[in-house]
């Protein structure tokens, strides 16, 4: 598991009506993550004041969807306005609530129960480490590059964007700190297929994961991209939840594979 960089924000804000759940969550976070400082308050007003007093200090805000002074999820809006990623806590998760939560551009949402508590802790650990992951986004649309950058930055990934396959290969060949490549299959001059083939001449799927992306709904595209050497594929109509799940799963799988390979090499030494 990557270690926490000293440049990453290591301060967290927990906001919830339930004193018991809020205190248990804050205490658990402090015990599980030694580097983490946790502020815990009950109201949206108190949280907003802390955000104002501590600009650019918080890794994330963990907030109940409904607070006494913010019954419509206003705390999540304030987090977004403050450019602080928000994790939502909710006691109910019907389709209407889920849509409401995701419309707030949250990092993720969890039930206010023991399972949700442990899931929050796991997510915070991931956010602390994500800054060390360099993600290369390759798409000929600057607008779409910006969209992906926003999604990835919300999870504290470091992001590089380029608009052509040639630029992508130049970056890939000039540095060795990339964790994943997100690649549109349809690029000017050099296609996404060719870029993946070139990547695989230097890096295996375990060494540098590639996620193919396409706005075309042709069912042949995913198979072609995967056969070229991509690790996974998404259509551009993905939901934000799917996007984060696929990125996180790919990085987790790769981490496990690299650790397994390191153990094999150690055993054979």
SULKA-V181580 format. One record per residue. RES is the residue in one small letter. PSI is psi in radians with two decimals (none if undefined). BURIAL is 1 if it has 16 or more other ideal C-beta (glycine too) atoms within 10 Angstrom, else 0. Layout:
# SULKA-V181580
RES,PSI,BURIAL ; RES,PSI,BURIAL
This chain:
# SULKA-V181580
x,2.31,0 ; x,2.66,0 ; x,2.80,0 ; x,2.20,1 ; x,2.54,0 ; x,-0.26,0 ; x,-0.15,0 ; x,2.39,0 ; x,2.31,1 ; x,0.70,1 ; x,2.37,0 ; x,2.55,1 ; x,2.12,1 ; x,2.23,1 ; x,2.08,1 ; x,2.62,1 ; x,-0.64,1 ; x,1.94,0 ; x,-0.75,0 ; x,-0.93,0 ; x,-0.71,1 ; x,-0.79,1 ; x,-0.70,0 ; x,-0.77,0 ; x,-0.82,1 ; x,-0.76,1 ; x,-0.71,0 ; x,-0.75,0 ; x,-0.74,1 ; x,-0.69,0 ; x,-0.69,0 ; x,-0.52,0 ; x,1.69,1 ; x,-0.54,0 ; x,-0.12,0 ; x,2.34,1 ; x,2.29,0 ; x,2.19,1 ; x,2.38,1 ; x,2.11,1 ; x,2.93,1 ; x,-0.57,1 ; x,2.78,1 ; x,-0.64,1 ; x,-0.81,0 ; x,-0.73,1 ; x,-0.75,1 ; x,-0.63,1 ; x,-0.72,0 ; x,-0.69,1 ; x,-0.68,1 ; x,-0.63,0 ; x,-0.36,0 ; x,1.09,0 ; x,2.40,0 ; x,0.41,0 ; x,-0.38,1 ; x,2.28,1 ; x,-0.74,1 ; x,2.88,1 ; x,2.27,1 ; x,2.00,1 ; x,2.46,1 ; x,2.51,1 ; x,-0.64,1 ; x,2.07,1 ; x,2.78,1 ; x,-0.67,0 ; x,0.23,0 ; x,1.22,1 ; x,-0.22,0 ; x,0.43,0 ; x,0.37,1 ; x,-0.49,1 ; x,-0.63,1 ; x,-0.61,1 ; x,-0.71,0 ; x,-0.70,1 ; x,-0.78,1 ; x,-0.76,1 ; x,-0.53,0 ; x,0.03,1 ; x,0.67,0 ; x,2.15,1 ; x,2.45,1 ; x,2.44,1 ; x,2.16,1 ; x,2.50,1 ; x,2.35,1 ; x,2.60,1 ; x,-0.23,0 ; x,2.57,0 ; x,1.03,0 ; x,3.06,0 ; x,-0.66,0 ; x,-0.75,0 ; x,-0.76,1 ; x,-0.80,0 ; x,-0.70,0 ; x,-0.77,1 ; x,-0.86,1 ; x,-0.44,0 ; x,-0.24,0 ; x,0.07,1 ; x,0.77,1 ; x,2.81,1 ; x,-0.79,1 ; x,3.06,1 ; x,2.63,1 ; x,2.68,1 ; x,2.63,0 ; x,1.32,1 ; x,3.07,0 ; x,-0.69,0 ; x,-0.72,0 ; x,-0.65,1 ; x,-0.85,1 ; x,-0.59,0 ; x,-0.66,1 ; x,-0.78,1 ; x,-0.76,1 ; x,-0.71,0 ; x,-0.72,1 ; x,-0.71,1 ; x,-0.70,1 ; x,-0.78,1 ; x,-0.64,1 ; x,-0.55,1 ; x,-0.34,1 ; x,-0.45,1 ; x,-0.40,1 ; x,-0.11,1 ; x,2.09,1 ; x,2.11,1 ; x,2.20,1 ; x,2.12,1 ; x,2.21,1 ; x,1.94,1 ; x,2.44,1 ; x,-0.09,1 ; x,1.93,0 ; x,-0.60,0 ; x,-0.75,0 ; x,-0.61,1 ; x,-0.74,1 ; x,-0.71,0 ; x,-0.82,0 ; x,-0.63,1 ; x,-0.75,1 ; x,-0.81,0 ; x,-0.80,1 ; x,-0.69,1 ; x,-0.52,0 ; x,-0.50,1 ; x,0.21,1 ; x,0.38,1 ; x,2.56,1 ; x,2.39,0 ; x,2.37,1 ; x,2.33,1 ; x,2.43,1 ; x,2.87,1 ; x,-0.06,1 ; x,2.78,1 ; x,-0.64,1 ; x,-0.75,0 ; x,-0.69,1 ; x,-0.84,1 ; x,-0.60,1 ; x,-0.76,0 ; x,-0.79,0 ; x,-0.67,1 ; x,-0.21,0 ; x,-0.08,0 ; x,2.76,0 ; x,0.40,0 ; x,0.25,0 ; x,2.42,1 ; x,-0.51,1 ; x,2.63,1 ; x,2.22,1 ; x,2.11,1 ; x,2.15,1 ; x,2.39,1 ; x,-0.46,1 ; x,1.78,0 ; x,2.71,1 ; x,2.53,0 ; x,-1.39,0 ; x,2.10,1 ; x,2.86,0 ; x,-0.62,1 ; x,-0.83,1 ; x,-0.64,0 ; x,-0.78,1 ; x,-0.75,1 ; x,-0.73,0 ; x,-0.69,1 ; x,-0.74,1 ; x,-0.21,1 ; x,-0.41,0 ; x,-0.51,0 ; x,2.36,1 ; x,2.98,0 ; x,-0.46,1 ; x,-0.58,0 ; x,-0.66,0 ; x,1.70,1 ; x,2.51,1 ; x,2.26,1 ; x,2.01,1 ; x,2.49,1 ; x,2.48,1 ; x,2.47,1 ; x,-0.13,0 ; x,2.36,0 ; x,0.29,0 ; x,2.15,0 ; x,-0.20,0 ; x,-0.40,0 ; x,-0.84,1 ; x,-0.79,1 ; x,-0.72,0 ; x,-0.75,1 ; x,-0.75,1 ; x,-0.66,0 ; x,-0.49,0 ; x,-0.30,1 ; x,0.09,1 ; x,2.62,1 ; x,-0.52,1 ; x,3.04,1 ; x,2.54,1 ; x,2.48,1 ; x,2.67,0 ; x,-0.14,0 ; x,0.27,0 ; x,2.69,0 ; x,2.77,0 ; x,-0.67,0 ; x,-0.78,0 ; x,-0.75,0 ; x,-0.92,1 ; x,-0.71,1 ; x,-0.76,0 ; x,-0.75,1 ; x,-0.84,1 ; x,-0.74,0 ; x,-0.69,0 ; x,-0.77,1 ; x,-0.67,1 ; x,-0.77,0 ; x,-0.75,0 ; x,-0.68,1 ; x,-0.77,0 ; x,-0.72,0 ; x,-0.73,0 ; x,-0.67,0 ; x,-0.69,0 ; x,-0.73,0 ; x,-0.68,0 ; x,-0.68,0 ; x,-0.70,0 ; x,-0.75,0 ; x,-0.64,0 ; x,-0.68,0 ; x,-0.54,0 ; x,-0.12,0 ; x,none,0
